[in-house]
Amino acid sequence: ETAGAVVGAFGCALHYVIKEDGDDLGYEDDYPIENVTITTGDYLFSRALQQGQFKSVWEQLSVQGEEVTQKLVLNYKTLEAAVEGVVATLNMVACDNTGQVEAGVRGHTLLLSGTFLGGNMCLVRALVGMDPNHGCVAKLSCRCKNQMVADIVAKALM
Protein backbone atom coordinates (compact mmCIF):
# COMPACT_ATOMS: atom_id res chain seq x y z
CA GLU A 1 0.00 0.00 0.00
CA THR A 2 1.36 3.42 -0.97
CA ALA A 3 -0.29 6.04 1.27
CA GLY A 4 -3.79 4.77 0.50
CA ALA A 5 -3.30 3.30 -3.00
CA VAL A 6 -2.99 -0.48 -3.05
CA VAL A 7 -0.27 -1.68 -5.41
CA GLY A 8 1.05 -5.17 -6.02
CA ALA A 9 0.89 -8.33 -8.08
CA PHE A 10 -1.71 -11.06 -7.67
CA GLY A 11 -1.47 -14.63 -8.86
CA CYS A 12 -4.38 -15.78 -10.98
CA ALA A 13 -5.81 -19.10 -12.08
CA LEU A 14 -9.01 -20.11 -13.81
CA HIS A 15 -10.85 -22.81 -11.82
CA TYR A 16 -13.59 -24.70 -13.66
CA VAL A 17 -15.54 -27.96 -13.86
CA ILE A 18 -15.43 -30.03 -17.04
CA LYS A 19 -18.57 -32.01 -17.80
CA GLU A 20 -19.02 -34.47 -20.63
CA ASP A 21 -22.39 -35.11 -22.28
CA GLY A 22 -24.61 -36.92 -19.79
CA ASP A 23 -22.14 -36.40 -16.93
CA ASP A 24 -23.71 -34.52 -14.02
CA LEU A 25 -20.64 -34.44 -11.75
CA GLY A 26 -17.71 -33.72 -14.05
CA TYR A 27 -14.24 -33.01 -12.72
CA GLU A 28 -12.44 -29.89 -11.57
CA ASP A 29 -9.49 -28.44 -13.44
CA ASP A 30 -7.23 -25.41 -13.15
CA TYR A 31 -5.65 -23.23 -15.81
CA PRO A 32 -2.98 -20.72 -14.68
CA ILE A 33 -3.18 -17.29 -16.29
CA GLU A 34 -0.94 -14.22 -16.14
CA ASN A 35 -0.56 -12.39 -12.84
CA VAL A 36 -2.48 -9.17 -12.41
CA THR A 37 -0.30 -6.19 -11.46
CA ILE A 38 -1.77 -3.00 -10.03
CA THR A 39 0.46 0.10 -10.07
CA THR A 40 -0.06 3.73 -9.14
CA GLY A 41 -0.52 4.48 -12.85
CA ASP A 42 -3.67 2.35 -12.81
CA TYR A 43 -5.27 4.96 -10.54
CA LEU A 44 -4.48 7.75 -13.02
CA PHE A 45 -6.24 8.78 -16.21
CA SER A 46 -4.15 10.84 -18.61
CA ARG A 47 -5.85 14.19 -19.16
CA ALA A 48 -4.35 16.56 -21.70
CA LEU A 49 -4.26 20.30 -21.12
CA GLN A 50 -4.45 22.80 -23.95
CA GLN A 51 -1.10 23.86 -25.38
CA GLY A 52 0.49 26.48 -23.10
CA GLN A 53 -1.98 25.97 -20.24
CA PHE A 54 0.32 23.94 -17.96
CA LYS A 55 2.13 26.94 -16.44
CA SER A 56 -1.06 28.76 -15.40
CA VAL A 57 -2.67 25.63 -13.89
CA TRP A 58 0.65 24.82 -12.14
CA GLU A 59 0.66 28.30 -10.58
CA GLN A 60 -3.01 27.97 -9.54
CA LEU A 61 -2.21 24.71 -7.76
CA SER A 62 0.69 26.35 -5.91
CA VAL A 63 -1.88 28.62 -4.23
CA GLN A 64 -4.87 26.27 -3.94
CA GLY A 65 -3.18 22.88 -3.73
CA GLU A 66 -0.43 20.81 -2.21
CA GLU A 67 3.04 20.02 -3.57
CA VAL A 68 5.23 17.00 -2.89
CA THR A 69 8.76 16.74 -4.27
CA GLN A 70 10.83 13.58 -4.53
CA LYS A 71 14.47 13.14 -5.63
CA LEU A 72 15.13 9.82 -7.34
CA VAL A 73 17.81 7.72 -8.98
CA LEU A 74 16.17 5.96 -11.93
CA ASN A 75 17.24 2.70 -13.54
CA TYR A 76 17.47 3.92 -17.16
CA LYS A 77 20.48 4.04 -19.48
CA THR A 78 19.36 7.02 -21.58
CA LEU A 79 17.43 10.23 -21.05
CA GLU A 80 14.92 9.25 -23.73
CA ALA A 81 14.20 5.92 -22.02
CA ALA A 82 13.80 7.68 -18.67
CA VAL A 83 11.26 10.16 -20.05
CA GLU A 84 9.29 7.37 -21.72
CA GLY A 85 9.45 5.30 -18.53
CA VAL A 86 8.19 8.13 -16.31
CA VAL A 87 5.27 8.82 -18.67
CA ALA A 88 4.38 5.11 -18.86
CA THR A 89 4.72 4.49 -15.11
CA LEU A 90 2.56 7.43 -14.13
CA ASN A 91 0.09 6.89 -17.00
CA MET A 92 -0.08 10.65 -17.53
CA VAL A 93 0.13 12.74 -20.71
CA ALA A 94 3.04 15.02 -21.60
CA CYS A 95 2.10 18.70 -21.90
CA ASP A 96 3.54 21.51 -24.02
CA ASN A 97 5.52 19.13 -26.27
CA THR A 98 7.76 17.94 -23.42
CA GLY A 99 7.37 14.23 -24.21
CA GLN A 100 10.29 14.31 -26.68
CA VAL A 101 13.91 14.80 -25.62
CA GLU A 102 16.17 16.95 -27.78
CA ALA A 103 19.25 15.16 -29.10
CA GLY A 104 22.51 15.65 -27.23
CA VAL A 105 21.14 17.21 -24.02
CA ARG A 106 22.04 16.01 -20.50
CA GLY A 107 18.79 17.14 -18.86
CA HIS A 108 15.12 17.49 -19.71
CA THR A 109 12.01 18.99 -18.10
CA LEU A 110 8.93 16.82 -18.46
CA LEU A 111 5.48 18.32 -17.76
CA LEU A 112 2.64 15.85 -17.16
CA SER A 113 -1.06 16.08 -16.40
CA GLY A 114 -3.62 13.53 -15.34
CA THR A 115 -6.59 12.83 -13.11
CA PHE A 116 -6.28 10.54 -10.10
CA LEU A 117 -9.16 8.28 -9.04
CA GLY A 118 -11.99 10.41 -7.62
CA GLY A 119 -11.48 13.33 -10.04
CA ASN A 120 -8.32 14.73 -8.42
CA MET A 121 -6.42 16.62 -11.12
CA CYS A 122 -2.63 16.39 -10.71
CA LEU A 123 0.26 17.98 -12.50
CA VAL A 124 3.84 16.71 -12.44
CA ARG A 125 7.05 18.51 -13.31
CA ALA A 126 9.93 16.06 -13.62
CA LEU A 127 13.49 17.29 -14.10
CA VAL A 128 15.31 14.28 -15.54
CA GLY A 129 19.04 14.19 -16.18
CA MET A 130 22.08 12.03 -16.71
CA ASP A 131 24.73 12.39 -13.99
CA PRO A 132 28.20 10.89 -14.57
CA ASN A 133 28.40 9.68 -10.95
CA HIS A 134 24.82 8.55 -10.29
CA GLY A 135 23.42 7.67 -13.71
CA CYS A 136 19.87 8.76 -14.43
CA VAL A 137 18.48 11.08 -11.76
CA ALA A 138 15.19 12.93 -11.41
CA LYS A 139 13.49 15.53 -9.26
CA LEU A 140 9.76 14.96 -9.46
CA SER A 141 7.26 17.52 -8.14
CA CYS A 142 3.55 16.78 -8.03
CA ARG A 143 0.87 19.39 -7.39
CA CYS A 144 -2.70 18.48 -6.57
CA LYS A 145 -5.49 19.84 -4.40
CA ASN A 146 -5.35 16.64 -2.32
CA GLN A 147 -2.20 16.11 -0.19
CA MET A 148 -2.54 12.31 -0.14
CA VAL A 149 -2.86 12.11 -3.94
CA ALA A 150 0.18 14.37 -4.43
CA ASP A 151 2.15 12.11 -2.09
CA ILE A 152 1.07 8.91 -3.87
CA VAL A 153 1.95 10.25 -7.32
CA ALA A 154 5.29 11.70 -6.21
CA LYS A 155 6.33 8.34 -4.72
CA ALA A 156 5.13 6.22 -7.65
CA LEU A 157 8.63 5.86 -9.11
CA MET A 158 10.29 4.74 -5.87
Stockholm file with secondary structure:
# STOCKHOLM 1.0

chainA/1-158         ETAGAVVGAFGCALHYVIKEDGDDLGYEDDYPIENVTITTGDYLFSRALQQGQFKSVWEQLSVQGEEVTQKLVLNYKTLEAAVEGVVATLNMVACDNTGQVEAGVRGHTLLLSGTFLGGNMCLVRALVGMDPNHGCVAKLSCRCKNQMVADIVAKALM
#=GR chainA/1-158 SS CBTTBCCEEEEEEEEEEECCTTCSSCEEEEEEEEEEEECGGGGEEECCCCTTCHHHHHHHHHHHSEEEEEEEEECCSSHHHHHHHHHHHHTCEECTTCSSCCTTCSEEEEEEEEEETTTEEEEEEEEEEEETTTEEEEEEEEEESSHHHHHHHHTTTC
#=GC SS_cons         CBTTBCCEEEEEEEEEEECCTTCSSCEEEEEEEEEEEECGGGGEEECCCCTTCHHHHHHHHHHHSEEEEEEEEECCSSHHHHHHHHHHHHTCEECTTCSSCCTTCSEEEEEEEEEETTTEEEEEEEEEEEETTTEEEEEEEEEESSHHHHHHHHTTTC
//
